[in-house]
């Protein structure tokens, strides 16, 4: 990954950026000889909170695919839709006590992502054990989690989005003849209708950006270019933008199957991870776009670090990144920025494997460890906590 050079003037601005961010969470850290705060290594104070996903038998299935704070707890997803593990539970973590609880058993082989839409928490039905005549989504309602089995031919429901009172679903049901893989509902998911006028391939991501909704398929180098163009909601239907996914995936280009993951709206831009693969994705680079026609690769201070997850708190974007070590472990780093130009490392710690997801509550950070497909990594699925006092004494 290219290195973003920093002049002495920008180093001073970076010092101010980190001090301001740490003060916002509680305090600030030590400084190096040139006056720039040294990123604390908090390895010695990392707390292990447990590894609750004992119902699945492989390290890969214990991947903590996503963590989402909502309603005073952090919700946790795991599973393996490649080897078809399931049924998969939704777990929660109490950030105040560290207690873990099993919340709900889904019909899915993987709980892949959480979405907060119109103030409510959703889970797309990533890979259901039900027959494929209908797909699922789950919503945390007043009485608890509720399964909604309403999406036509939802072999995979990869993502959900909300815009102007409409709920959109991005599907992976391209094997169903004549079925459109973008659907919309005007009644919160009770009924669905096609959101595009022609057959589309699998759509993996939806995000509201710049006053509309965009959909993103994967980049398949062997497919016709029109099959993997970015899609845009024009108020009546999703239309192809003419922008090919290789334009939006710097670092992947046309070399292999790739897609974007973790799309996050921040400071007028859509920031995301460029990843190789689809289900078993491997991060390659951090990127951003403002107009969904051009994209820019964002360089983190450590050129060997690859991004895994993104988190926004107010005017600050946090990035979870991992640098491989020679012994097979990783140095996990939490970076922050307020402008997508200047980056500061908030803290780092060593781990036996990479953390795939993270969350924050009250200045404490929580991490979910993972591993690659078919890797035998006992630590996968372990939940960690770094308290605010560890990096901001």
C-alpha positions as MATLAB code, in Angstrom:
seq = 'XXXXXXXXXXXXXXXXXXXXXXXXXXXXXXXXXXXXXXXXXXXXXXXXXXXXXXXXXXXXXXXXXXXXXXXXXXXXXXXXXXXXXXXXXXXXXXXXXXXXXXXXXXXXXXXXXXXXXXXXXXXXXXXXXXXXXXXXXXXXXXXXXXXXXXXXXXXXXXXXXXXXXXXXXXXXXXXXXXXXXXXXXXXXXXXXXXXXXXXXXXXXXXXXXXXXXXXXXXXXXXXXXXXXXXXXXXXXXXXXXXXXXXXXXXXXXXXXXXXXXXXXXXXXXXXXXXXXXXXXXXXXXXXXXXXXXXXXXXXXXXXXXXXXXXXXXXXXXXXXXXXXXXXXXXXXXXXXXXXXXXXXXXXXXXXXXXXXXXXXXXXXXXXXXXXXXXXXXXXXXXXXXXXXXXXXX';
ca = [
       0.000    0.000    0.000;
       1.445    3.427   -0.851;
       2.746    5.471    2.061;
       1.234    8.881    2.790;
       4.180   11.162    3.466;
       3.912   13.679    6.322;
       5.742   16.998    6.441;
       6.834   18.580    9.718;
       3.922   21.011    9.413;
       1.459   18.132    8.942;
       3.074   16.222   11.784;
       2.153   19.082   14.081;
      -1.396   19.046   12.766;
      -1.487   15.261   13.302;
      -0.353   15.736   16.903;
      -3.265   18.130   17.467;
      -5.670   15.687   15.781;
      -4.740   12.807   18.057;
      -4.796   14.897   21.229;
      -8.255   16.215   20.344;
      -9.588   12.729   19.620;
      -8.173   11.217   22.799;
      -9.462   14.087   24.894;
     -12.899   13.488   23.377;
     -12.730    9.922   24.727;
     -11.089   10.825   28.017;
      -7.399   11.852   28.064;
      -4.172   11.873   26.041;
      -1.048    9.713   25.792;
       2.732   10.030   25.943;
       4.821   11.842   23.360;
       7.889   10.862   21.329;
      11.080   12.899   21.148;
       9.822   15.043   18.264;
       6.640   15.974   20.130;
       4.326   13.627   18.235;
       2.304   11.414   20.618;
       3.511    7.829   20.497;
       0.732    5.331   19.798;
       0.337    3.268   22.978;
       0.980   -0.458   22.741;
      -1.822   -1.821   24.946;
      -1.067   -5.540   24.481;
      -0.466   -6.101   28.177;
      -3.869   -4.678   29.130;
      -6.062   -6.347   26.476;
      -8.902   -8.241   28.192;
     -10.317  -11.521   26.862;
     -14.101  -11.593   27.268;
     -14.770  -15.064   25.941;
     -15.412  -17.117   22.809;
     -19.131  -17.897   22.851;
     -19.680  -19.479   19.438;
     -19.306  -23.063   20.588;
     -22.240  -24.337   18.510;
     -20.130  -24.264   15.331;
     -17.277  -26.635   14.770;
     -14.689  -24.722   12.769;
     -12.489  -21.737   13.429;
     -13.726  -20.070   10.245;
     -17.367  -20.343   11.341;
     -16.427  -18.500   14.547;
     -15.351  -15.405   12.594;
     -16.913  -12.355   14.236;
     -18.185  -10.963   10.956;
     -19.796   -7.862   12.413;
     -20.362   -6.022   15.697;
     -23.086   -3.382   16.120;
     -23.907   -1.298   19.177;
     -27.643   -0.741   19.579;
     -29.959   -0.568   22.573;
     -27.177   -0.554   25.158;
     -25.496   -3.785   23.977;
     -23.164   -4.844   21.176;
     -24.706   -7.417   18.833;
     -22.433  -10.098   17.376;
     -22.578  -12.072   14.132;
     -20.734  -15.243   13.093;
     -21.195  -18.333   10.904;
     -20.013  -19.978    7.676;
     -22.158  -19.961    4.556;
     -19.455  -21.720    2.519;
     -19.485  -24.958    4.518;
     -23.142  -24.368    5.478;
     -22.948  -24.228    9.254;
     -26.114  -23.296   11.115;
     -28.469  -22.585   12.613;
     -26.605  -19.444   13.716;
     -27.392  -17.507   16.874;
     -27.293  -13.759   17.348;
     -25.292  -12.991   20.488;
     -24.907   -9.779   22.451;
     -22.191   -8.320   24.631;
     -22.899   -5.966   27.532;
     -20.149   -3.327   27.235;
     -20.506   -2.328   30.888;
     -20.019   -5.804   32.372;
     -18.528   -7.861   29.547;
     -21.359  -10.390   29.924;
     -22.359  -12.403   26.855;
     -25.892  -13.566   26.045;
     -27.510  -15.640   23.304;
     -30.353  -13.473   21.945;
     -31.991  -15.347   19.090;
     -31.521  -18.351   16.803;
     -31.799  -17.461   13.130;
     -32.505  -19.766   10.198;
     -29.207  -18.645    8.618;
     -25.850  -20.279    8.064;
     -24.120  -16.953    8.667;
     -25.063  -13.718   10.432;
     -22.942  -11.526    8.232;
     -23.888   -7.903    8.835;
     -26.097   -5.684   10.988;
     -27.816   -2.587    9.648;
     -29.380    0.265   11.644;
     -32.186    1.538    9.391;
     -34.644    4.256   10.385;
     -33.525    3.739   13.990;
     -34.119   -0.042   14.014;
     -31.639   -2.921   13.928;
     -31.840   -5.375   10.995;
     -30.017   -8.526    9.921;
     -30.217   -9.555    6.231;
     -30.866  -13.284    5.768;
     -27.432  -14.107    4.348;
     -27.940  -17.834    3.672;
     -31.162  -19.432    4.964;
     -31.743  -23.096    5.752;
     -35.331  -22.589    4.522;
     -36.338  -23.345    0.943;
     -35.456  -20.637   -1.554;
     -38.965  -19.594   -2.510;
     -38.660  -16.786    0.025;
     -35.754  -15.021    1.669;
     -35.471  -13.678    5.200;
     -34.603  -10.626    7.157;
     -34.644  -10.096   10.921;
     -35.606   -6.994   12.858;
     -35.154   -6.208   16.545;
     -38.633   -5.099   17.584;
     -40.248   -4.153   20.906;
     -40.661   -7.775   21.969;
     -37.304   -8.976   20.648;
     -35.968  -10.316   17.363;
     -38.570  -11.182   14.711;
     -37.925  -13.232   11.572;
     -39.633  -11.920    8.420;
     -39.812  -14.488    5.620;
     -41.153  -12.309    2.814;
     -38.479  -11.611    0.166;
     -39.192  -13.347   -3.177;
     -36.568  -15.965   -4.147;
     -34.083  -14.733   -1.561;
     -31.387  -17.383   -1.887;
     -29.090  -14.789   -0.281;
     -30.080  -11.411    1.113;
     -26.723   -9.693    1.226;
     -27.741   -6.206    2.314;
     -30.604   -3.878    3.223;
     -30.968   -0.102    2.964;
     -33.570    2.520    3.861;
     -34.366    5.615    1.792;
     -37.403    7.927    1.764;
     -39.629    5.399    3.510;
     -38.582    2.502    1.278;
     -36.746   -0.622    2.391;
     -34.394   -2.028   -0.262;
     -32.912   -5.535   -0.442;
     -29.837   -6.667   -2.392;
     -30.084  -10.346   -3.279;
     -28.018  -13.223   -4.551;
     -30.720  -15.115   -6.390;
     -29.310  -14.849   -9.893;
     -30.047  -18.545  -10.565;
     -33.796  -17.822  -10.556;
     -34.860  -17.189  -14.178;
     -36.246  -13.715  -14.705;
     -35.813  -12.652  -11.084;
     -34.542   -9.154  -10.329;
     -31.982   -9.114   -7.525;
     -32.885   -5.647   -6.261;
     -36.226   -5.477   -4.461;
     -38.090   -2.754   -2.578;
     -40.802   -2.637    0.054;
     -43.047    0.314    0.908;
     -44.425   -1.360    4.050;
     -41.275   -2.188    6.065;
     -40.764   -5.566    4.447;
     -44.265   -7.038    4.498;
     -44.478   -7.010    0.678;
     -41.832   -6.627   -2.012;
     -41.633   -5.662   -5.666;
     -38.808   -5.441   -8.235;
     -36.675   -2.321   -7.908;
     -35.165   -2.625  -11.385;
     -36.563   -3.263  -14.836;
     -34.251   -6.061  -15.957;
     -32.447   -9.116  -14.647;
     -29.382   -8.312  -12.546;
     -26.610  -10.465  -11.133;
     -25.788  -10.679   -7.468;
     -25.709   -7.333   -5.655;
     -23.610   -7.384   -2.485;
     -23.895   -3.871   -1.054;
     -26.418   -1.073   -0.682;
     -25.697    2.358    0.765;
     -27.470    5.704    0.914;
     -25.037    8.308   -0.366;
     -25.458   11.798   -1.775;
     -29.241   11.773   -1.530;
     -29.860    8.442   -3.236;
     -29.098    4.707   -2.888;
     -26.351    2.845   -4.721;
     -25.971   -0.875   -5.271;
     -22.667   -2.647   -5.900;
     -22.076   -6.051   -7.498;
     -18.727   -7.842   -7.438;
     -16.022   -7.426  -10.056;
     -15.638  -10.636  -12.089;
     -12.822  -10.226  -14.659;
     -14.311  -12.908  -16.938;
     -17.784  -11.351  -17.081;
     -19.030   -8.672  -19.463;
     -18.373   -5.221  -18.047;
     -22.043   -4.213  -18.033;
     -22.712   -7.052  -15.575;
     -20.644   -5.385  -12.876;
     -21.458   -1.727  -13.084;
     -22.444    0.304  -10.046;
     -26.216    0.788   -9.799;
     -28.138    3.914   -8.782;
     -31.715    4.438   -7.582;
     -33.213    7.170   -9.789;
     -36.441    7.510   -7.813;
     -38.304    4.874   -9.809;
     -35.823    2.041  -10.394;
     -32.168    1.090  -10.108;
     -30.275    1.901  -13.292;
     -26.753    1.098  -14.407;
     -24.427    4.049  -13.907;
     -21.906    3.148  -16.608;
     -19.234    3.050  -13.865;
     -17.502   -0.310  -13.828;
     -16.516   -1.796  -10.504;
     -12.833   -1.891  -11.426;
     -12.948    1.925  -11.316;
     -14.222    1.794   -7.733;
     -11.807   -0.922   -6.560;
      -8.280    0.570   -6.608;
      -5.851   -2.157   -5.666;
      -7.980   -4.866   -7.256;
      -8.591   -3.457  -10.733;
      -9.287   -6.364  -13.101;
      -7.005   -8.968  -11.561;
      -9.430  -11.204   -9.646;
     -12.933  -11.473   -8.227;
     -13.290   -8.612   -5.780;
     -15.832   -6.322   -4.179;
     -16.199   -3.543   -1.678;
     -17.081   -4.227    1.959;
     -17.891   -2.022    4.963;
     -19.269    0.932    2.929;
     -19.544    3.828    5.376;
     -20.781    7.380    4.886;
     -18.334    9.908    6.324;
     -17.628   13.607    5.687;
     -19.514   13.646    2.400;
     -17.694   10.568    1.088;
     -18.349    6.860    0.923;
     -15.382    5.116    2.550;
     -14.943    1.365    2.159;
     -12.602   -1.607    2.135;
     -11.477   -3.017   -1.211;
     -11.486   -6.795   -0.798;
     -10.489   -9.849   -2.801;
     -13.174  -12.540   -2.933;
     -16.869  -12.438   -2.144;
     -17.865  -14.649    0.808;
     -14.361  -15.301    2.168;
     -13.102  -11.792    1.591;
      -9.531  -10.586    2.136;
      -8.871   -6.849    2.569;
      -6.571   -5.184    0.065;
      -6.904   -1.440    0.546;
      -8.925    1.434    1.950;
     -10.700    3.645   -0.602;
     -13.208    6.450   -0.908;
     -15.486    8.025   -3.494;
     -17.545   11.198   -3.411;
     -19.334   10.964   -6.745;
     -19.437    7.143   -7.292;
     -17.717    7.769  -10.608;
     -14.124    8.038   -9.457;
     -12.345    6.495   -6.490;
      -9.231    7.273   -4.506;
      -7.084    4.846   -2.566;
      -6.427    6.022    1.006;
      -3.002    5.263    2.463;
      -2.676    4.441    6.154;
       0.495    5.457    8.008;
       1.780    1.856    8.097;
       1.962    0.760    4.447;
       1.797   -2.910    5.499;
      -1.486   -2.486    7.403;
      -4.717   -3.658    5.748;
      -8.150   -2.370    6.845;
     -10.853   -4.683    8.210;
     -13.577   -2.470    9.672;
     -14.768    1.144    9.887;
     -16.572    2.993   12.650;
     -17.898    6.570   12.815;
     -18.297    8.521   16.029;
     -19.415   12.096   15.417;
     -16.843   13.817   13.221;
     -14.240   11.056   13.586;
     -13.726    7.940   11.483;
     -11.944    5.014   13.129;
     -10.322    2.289   11.036;
      -9.403   -1.163   12.322;
      -6.272   -2.358   10.509;
      -3.897   -5.303   10.829;
      -0.191   -5.638   10.087;
       1.065   -9.241    9.673;
       3.931  -10.353   11.903;
       6.619  -12.834   10.994;
       5.404  -15.338   13.608;
       1.942  -15.633   12.018;
       0.307  -13.181   14.403;
      -0.773   -9.614   13.785;
      -0.324   -6.117   15.139;
      -3.809   -4.659   15.354;
      -4.023   -0.887   14.949;
      -6.849    1.586   15.462;
      -6.430    4.674   13.296;
      -8.514    7.830   13.309;
      -9.103   10.742   10.979;
     -11.423   13.718   10.772;
     -10.715   14.661    7.147;
      -9.569   11.485    5.284;
      -6.181   13.153    4.760;
      -4.402   13.130    8.130;
      -4.313    9.825   10.005;
      -3.302    9.113   13.581;
      -2.759    5.780   15.281;
      -4.781    5.772   18.499;
      -3.314    2.526   19.874;
      -2.046   -0.916   18.857;
      -1.832   -4.421   20.293;
      -0.496   -7.832   19.344;
      -2.855  -10.731   18.637;
      -2.501  -14.344   17.454;
      -4.830  -13.623   14.526;
      -6.496  -10.604   12.966;
      -9.547   -8.843   14.380;
     -12.224   -8.782   11.672;
     -14.617   -6.365   13.408;
     -14.714   -3.809   16.222;
     -17.053   -1.538   18.170;
     -16.810    1.223   20.769;
     -18.784    2.132   23.876;
     -17.877    4.808   26.394;
     -14.352    5.029   25.016;
     -13.749    1.284   25.428;
     -13.084   -0.639   22.205;
     -14.242   -4.200   21.565;
     -12.743   -6.564   18.980;
     -13.877   -9.822   17.372;
     -11.117  -12.130   16.129;
     -11.367  -14.126   12.913;
      -9.400  -16.178   10.418;
      -9.202  -17.147    6.758;
     -11.196  -19.978    5.198;
     -10.111  -23.444    6.403;
      -7.444  -21.945    8.661;
      -7.043  -23.756   11.982;
      -6.848  -20.785   14.341;
      -8.089  -21.542   17.874;
      -8.341  -17.830   18.735;
     -10.932  -17.174   16.014;
     -14.208  -16.059   17.600;
     -12.526  -14.617   20.693;
     -13.832  -11.271   21.930;
     -11.415   -8.689   23.318;
     -11.725   -5.366   25.130;
      -9.332   -2.422   25.323;
     -10.410   -0.005   28.019;
     -10.103    3.724   27.549;
      -7.691    3.979   30.446;
      -5.257    1.673   28.615;
      -4.613    4.094   25.765;
      -5.638    7.379   27.414;
      -4.223    7.249   30.958;
];
